[in-house]
Amino acid sequence: MPLQPRPWISEVAPYQPGRPAPTGDGSLASNESPVAPSPAVLAAVASAAASGHRYPDPLADELRQALAEFHHVAPEEILVGNGSDELIFLLAWAFAAQAGTVVCAEPPYQIDAVSTRIVNATLTTVPLRDWVHDLPAMATVPADIAYLVNPHNPTGTLCSREDVAGFLSTTRSSLVVVDEAYIDFSDDPERNTAIPLINAGDIAVLRTFSKLFGLAGFRIGYLVANAELILALRRVRAPFSVGRVAQSAALASVRHRAEYSALRETIVSRRAALSRLFERAGFSVVPSQANFVLVRVGNETQLVDHFFEHGVAVRPGSALDIPGTIRVTVPTEAGLQLMADALRSAPEPSPSHRQSTLTSGSD
Ligand SMILES: *Cc1c(COP(=O)(O)O)cnc(C)c1O
């Protein structure tokens, strides 16, 4: 018999990475950190690598312990994964596989959609309203899993904890997953996080070391949820999916957590500078609580190519199910300069995508 993948697998397109950035400072397509790992992280990594002939701790207990203390939860309420993307696949297998149902925003975070399809579950998407999750509409959809990405990717918009709590108590979904990959860049992460809700219902909160902590290349993230839910995910996980080098890098960054608050401030204020650049060039920018901004541009292909020629890679909205926009990561200071130079000679926005209300002043 000729070899064929399962029919629903054949319908899934393999992941398409963005074009490699022409320059490091101009790498604004993947929402990575603008800074490389700290000396403390590198030292921890070197020491973990020296024990590379040994399997890693399957549950990353030292890291779980440190994270549990930080979040005021029990270690049994944390599961560490090979990036939060792995945890999303585990959620799909455990709670939606074989004809289950999932509800996401439209546009969704791509991994939420793909993980649903590969386990042969059905995806319902609910359009954003003014760029924000339409929680009342999503709550009416009966599903096994509801995904809230908070702040959302690709828009950067945030729902309050009160809104998430309201959703949790009204939703017709069995499990609510709140993906907080970008929560550190929001105005008040402590107030906004859904972690205090983990015992108020069936809710799982996802966090990653890929964004503020700048460990995207190590692949490590975690999930916070009640202990029973964690146990279900442990049934389907590969025991050694998180290597010891990644565990040690994450542990070092948790122990040096305070040092990341200056970086957070820098990214938040540079996000404002990045938004101003686009607004002054006549584009409208969706107000963002993340480390990127979504810009409404009209003809995105022309603009994406123009930026590329000027050393800057941005993510075209068509690759994110939101054509007519570009998503731009908050860059380094040098990257901001590249962007400013590229914008000076950029094609004018088409009239329908100009800012409807020009911001006052021109600081
Ligand atoms: C970047 C991102 C993640 C992080 O994924 P990792 O696998 O931890 O690198 C998770 N969710 C969203 C919405 C993201 O944009």
The ligand as an SDF file (V2000), in Angstrom:
LIG
                    3D

 15 15  0  0  0  0  0  0  0  0999 V2000
    6.1350   33.5570   20.8410 C   0  0  0  0  0  0  0  0  0  0  0  0
    4.8820   32.9590   21.3180 C   0  0  0  0  0  0  0  0  0  0  0  0
    4.9010   31.8550   22.1560 C   0  0  0  0  0  0  0  0  0  0  0  0
    6.2020   31.2690   22.6060 C   0  0  0  0  0  0  0  0  0  0  0  0
    6.4410   30.0890   22.0250 O   0  0  0  0  0  0  0  0  0  0  0  0
    7.7120   29.2300   22.5070 P   0  0  0  0  0  0  0  0  0  0  0  0
    7.3880   27.9030   21.9480 O   0  0  0  0  0  0  0  0  0  0  0  0
    7.7120   29.2540   23.9990 O   0  0  0  0  0  0  0  0  0  0  0  0
    8.9200   29.8760   21.9190 O   0  0  0  0  0  0  0  0  0  0  0  0
    3.7160   31.3410   22.6270 C   0  0  0  0  0  0  0  0  0  0  0  0
    2.5480   31.8900   22.2950 N   0  0  0  0  0  0  0  0  0  0  0  0
    2.4730   32.9720   21.5140 C   0  0  0  0  0  0  0  0  0  0  0  0
    1.1530   33.5890   21.2150 C   0  0  0  0  0  0  0  0  0  0  0  0
    3.6410   33.5300   20.9780 C   0  0  0  0  0  0  0  0  0  0  0  0
    3.5760   34.5610   20.1580 O   0  0  0  0  0  0  0  0  0  0  0  0
  1  2  1  0
  2  3  1  0
  2 14  2  0
  3  4  1  0
  3 10  2  0
  4  5  1  0
  5  6  1  0
  6  7  2  0
  6  8  1  0
  6  9  1  0
 10 11  1  0
 11 12  2  0
 12 13  1  0
 12 14  1  0
 14 15  1  0
M  END
$$$$
